[in-house]
Amino acid sequence: MDQMRVRFPYGIVIYAGQQVRRVDYTDASRTWLAEVIDEVRKARMLPIVIRNHHISGRCSGCGLRPHCNQSLI
């Protein structure tokens, strides 16, 4: 629910490559999203974060790439 207490049936995710995906807004997806957001917040507080993928496309859209010594591009 947002601040207006209206529950939306889905959300839109737009990736750096402009790929658009519709994500149904279920209790399970809301829980998953909250967990991912929490992991990202915790990772941003760490002095060193290890890259956990081998997909150069993810690096191309990453806002931390200019400061990353593990960039794939």
Secondary structure, DSSP 8 states (H G I E B T S, - for coil): --TT----SEEEEE-TT--EEEEE--HHHHHHHHHHHHHHHHHHHSS--------HHHHHT-TTGGG-SS---
